[in-house]
Amino acid sequence: MNNIKDYEAMAKLDLSDGERGRVSGRAGELIESFKKLENIDVSGVEPLVSVLDIQNVLREDVCVKTISREELLSNAPEQYDGYFQAPKTLE
C-alpha cells in the first residue's frame, strides 16, 4: 500500500504503528494475489451472474384496486389537508 495513513483516515481508524505495519503487510499480500488473477486468460468465458440455476421467481405485475385517500383518512382520529395528523414528538 502506498500510504496506509490515507486509508486509515478514510476508514476513520486510529491505528498504532505496529497495527499500521501489520495492515500494510496484509494489504500488500492482497494486492499481490489480485495481480496473479489479472494474468489469467478469461477470453471465451461467459460471465457468471449467479452460481444458482434458478429463474425469476417474482410474481406478475398486476394492477389491483387501491384504497382512496378519503377511505384511508376516514378512520384517522385527526387529519389536516388530506394527511394524517399526529402529535408533535420533537421540540
Backbone as CSV, one residue per row, in Angstrom:
resi,resn,N_x,N_y,N_z,CA_x,CA_y,CA_z,C_x,C_y,C_z
1,MET,0.833,-1.181,0.000,0.000,0.000,0.000,0.873,1.237,0.000
2,ASN,0.501,2.165,-0.828,1.321,3.366,-0.965,1.377,4.166,0.328
3,ASN,0.224,4.532,0.871,0.209,5.336,2.079,-0.909,4.844,2.987
4,ILE,-0.556,4.011,3.927,-1.552,3.393,4.808,-2.268,4.442,5.650
5,LYS,-1.635,5.557,5.911,-2.269,6.602,6.723,-3.461,7.222,5.988
6,ASP,-3.386,7.306,4.646,-4.520,7.820,3.873,-5.722,6.883,4.016
7,TYR,-5.462,5.585,3.898,-6.543,4.607,4.039,-7.080,4.582,5.469
8,GLU,-6.201,4.757,6.405,-6.606,4.807,7.816,-7.552,5.986,8.048
9,ALA,-7.250,7.123,7.456,-8.097,8.304,7.608,-9.444,8.087,6.927
10,MET,-9.445,7.469,5.732,-10.703,7.222,5.027,-11.610,6.298,5.826
11,ALA,-11.019,5.303,6.495,-11.801,4.344,7.275,-12.056,4.843,8.689
12,LYS,-11.542,6.040,8.997,-11.702,6.651,10.327,-11.193,5.731,11.433
13,LEU,-9.985,5.228,11.224,-9.328,4.368,12.198,-8.176,5.133,12.836
14,ASP,-7.791,4.695,14.009,-6.633,5.259,14.681,-5.748,4.084,15.071
15,LEU,-4.841,3.714,14.166,-4.003,2.538,14.377,-2.677,2.922,15.012
16,SER,-2.137,1.989,15.799,-0.799,2.188,16.340,0.200,1.871,15.228
17,ASP,1.472,2.179,15.447,2.498,1.911,14.434,2.584,0.417,14.124
18,GLY,2.461,-0.415,15.147,2.510,-1.867,14.944,1.336,-2.368,14.116
19,GLU,0.158,-1.870,14.449,-1.042,-2.254,13.692,-0.935,-1.761,12.245
20,ARG,-0.416,-0.566,12.069,-0.265,0.004,10.738,0.658,-0.876,9.888
21,GLY,1.714,-1.383,10.498,2.647,-2.265,9.792,1.997,-3.579,9.392
22,ARG,1.216,-4.172,10.324,0.536,-5.439,10.018,-0.495,-5.257,8.912
23,VAL,-1.277,-4.182,8.997,-2.302,-3.919,7.980,-1.633,-3.682,6.625
24,SER,-0.555,-2.941,6.618,0.154,-2.663,5.376,0.680,-3.955,4.755
25,GLY,1.202,-4.852,5.583,1.705,-6.136,5.090,0.592,-6.990,4.504
26,ARG,-0.524,-7.072,5.203,-1.681,-7.852,4.718,-2.232,-7.265,3.432
27,ALA,-2.308,-5.938,3.360,-2.820,-5.286,2.159,-1.897,-5.571,0.980
28,GLY,-0.618,-5.593,1.226,0.344,-5.928,0.173,0.135,-7.344,-0.340
29,GLU,-0.137,-8.280,0.565,-0.412,-9.666,0.163,-1.659,-9.730,-0.711
30,LEU,-2.693,-8.994,-0.339,-3.929,-8.981,-1.130,-3.676,-8.427,-2.523
31,ILE,-2.932,-7.358,-2.608,-2.639,-6.749,-3.910,-1.871,-7.725,-4.788
32,GLU,-0.920,-8.446,-4.225,-0.160,-9.432,-4.995,-1.076,-10.562,-5.472
33,SER,-2.017,-10.980,-4.644,-2.961,-12.025,-5.045,-3.804,-11.573,-6.223
34,PHE,-4.277,-10.333,-6.192,-5.087,-9.823,-7.286,-4.259,-9.650,-8.558
35,LYS,-2.995,-9.348,-8.428,-2.132,-9.241,-9.605,-2.016,-10.592,-10.302
36,LYS,-1.984,-11.684,-9.529,-1.946,-13.031,-10.120,-3.235,-13.297,-10.892
37,LEU,-4.367,-12.848,-10.359,-5.643,-13.052,-11.048,-5.710,-12.286,-12.360
38,GLU,-5.046,-11.137,-12.434,-5.053,-10.346,-13.663,-4.409,-11.093,-14.816
39,ASN,-3.512,-12.029,-14.530,-2.795,-12.759,-15.572,-3.566,-13.958,-16.109
40,ILE,-4.717,-14.273,-15.568,-5.499,-15.422,-16.015,-6.253,-15.049,-17.290
41,ASP,-6.168,-15.931,-18.304,-6.854,-15.693,-19.576,-8.315,-16.110,-19.439
42,VAL,-9.217,-15.153,-19.526,-10.643,-15.435,-19.406,-11.379,-15.175,-20.718
43,SER,-10.630,-15.040,-21.804,-11.293,-14.831,-23.087,-12.082,-16.094,-23.432
44,GLY,-13.293,-15.892,-23.886,-14.151,-17.028,-24.230,-14.937,-17.572,-23.053
45,VAL,-14.758,-17.003,-21.881,-15.505,-17.448,-20.705,-16.712,-16.530,-20.543
46,GLU,-17.893,-17.137,-20.496,-19.114,-16.348,-20.356,-19.238,-15.836,-18.923
47,PRO,-19.578,-14.554,-18.761,-19.720,-14.009,-17.407,-20.799,-14.757,-16.623
48,LEU,-20.552,-14.968,-15.350,-21.481,-15.674,-14.477,-22.185,-14.669,-13.582
49,VAL,-23.510,-14.655,-13.650,-24.287,-13.734,-12.833,-24.554,-14.354,-11.473
50,SER,-24.867,-15.628,-11.460,-25.174,-16.321,-10.208,-24.735,-17.777,-10.323
51,VAL,-24.328,-18.348,-9.219,-23.958,-19.758,-9.226,-25.186,-20.655,-9.132
52,LEU,-26.338,-20.077,-8.809,-27.573,-20.840,-8.699,-28.287,-20.881,-10.035
53,ASP,-28.819,-22.038,-10.383,-29.543,-22.187,-11.643,-31.033,-22.021,-11.374
54,ILE,-31.457,-20.763,-11.156,-32.872,-20.509,-10.891,-33.373,-19.461,-11.865
55,GLN,-34.661,-19.457,-12.061,-35.295,-18.470,-12.920,-35.912,-17.388,-12.044
56,ASN,-36.398,-16.337,-12.682,-37.052,-15.258,-11.971,-38.261,-15.804,-11.209
57,VAL,-38.291,-15.587,-9.915,-39.375,-16.121,-9.095,-40.339,-15.031,-8.632
58,LEU,-40.279,-13.872,-9.274,-41.157,-12.782,-8.880,-42.540,-12.969,-9.490
59,ARG,-43.527,-12.428,-8.847,-44.900,-12.533,-9.349,-45.097,-11.582,-10.510
60,GLU,-46.168,-11.814,-11.242,-46.530,-10.908,-12.329,-46.916,-9.552,-11.735
61,ASP,-46.628,-8.495,-12.459,-47.001,-7.164,-12.019,-48.440,-6.913,-12.463
62,VAL,-49.359,-7.011,-11.510,-50.779,-6.914,-11.817,-51.361,-5.695,-11.098
63,CYS,-52.178,-4.929,-11.825,-52.849,-3.787,-11.213,-53.948,-4.291,-10.287
64,VAL,-54.049,-3.683,-9.124,-55.102,-4.038,-8.173,-55.801,-2.758,-7.727
65,LYS,-57.015,-2.915,-7.238,-57.764,-1.760,-6.744,-57.099,-1.253,-5.472
66,THR,-56.900,0.042,-5.410,-56.305,0.634,-4.214,-57.367,1.399,-3.447
67,ILE,-57.047,1.690,-2.218,-57.973,2.422,-1.353,-57.793,3.914,-1.616
68,SER,-58.865,4.630,-1.716,-58.781,6.072,-1.966,-58.305,6.790,-0.704
69,ARG,-57.830,7.992,-0.901,-57.351,8.801,0.217,-58.469,9.052,1.225
70,GLU,-59.665,9.308,0.713,-60.797,9.573,1.601,-61.111,8.358,2.470
71,GLU,-61.061,7.146,1.875,-61.319,5.928,2.649,-60.252,5.736,3.728
72,LEU,-59.006,5.984,3.378,-57.921,5.839,4.350,-58.085,6.824,5.506
73,LEU,-58.376,8.061,5.190,-58.471,9.088,6.215,-59.763,9.019,7.017
74,SER,-60.721,8.223,6.558,-61.995,8.153,7.277,-61.833,7.586,8.688
75,ASN,-60.816,6.792,8.934,-60.575,6.221,10.267,-59.528,6.988,11.070
76,ALA,-58.971,8.046,10.501,-57.934,8.806,11.201,-58.569,9.646,12.295
77,PRO,-58.014,9.596,13.512,-58.560,10.419,14.582,-58.432,11.906,14.270
78,GLU,-57.314,12.291,13.617,-57.127,13.684,13.222,-56.473,13.716,11.846
79,GLN,-56.870,14.692,11.050,-56.269,14.858,9.734,-56.181,16.337,9.410
80,TYR,-55.247,16.661,8.519,-55.074,18.049,8.117,-54.676,18.071,6.645
81,ASP,-55.444,18.761,5.855,-55.143,18.994,4.449,-54.903,17.683,3.682
82,GLY,-55.693,16.645,4.002,-55.580,15.373,3.289,-54.490,14.459,3.798
83,TYR,-53.910,14.731,4.963,-52.846,13.910,5.540,-53.212,13.537,6.972
84,PHE,-52.615,12.432,7.468,-52.788,12.079,8.873,-52.091,13.154,9.701
85,GLN,-52.693,13.498,10.807,-52.087,14.471,11.706,-51.763,13.735,13.002
86,ALA,-50.529,13.900,13.441,-50.066,13.218,14.652,-49.490,14.277,15.606
87,PRO,-49.461,13.945,16.902,-48.896,14.902,17.858,-47.423,15.147,17.588
88,LYS,-46.978,16.322,17.908,-45.569,16.689,17.757,-44.740,15.844,18.706
89,THR,-43.647,15.258,18.193,-42.813,14.417,19.051,-41.483,15.072,19.402
90,LEU,-41.056,16.045,18.618,-39.804,16.749,18.904,-40.077,18.241,19.052
91,GLU,-39.362,18.853,19.920,-39.494,20.314,20.117,-38.579,21.036,19.185
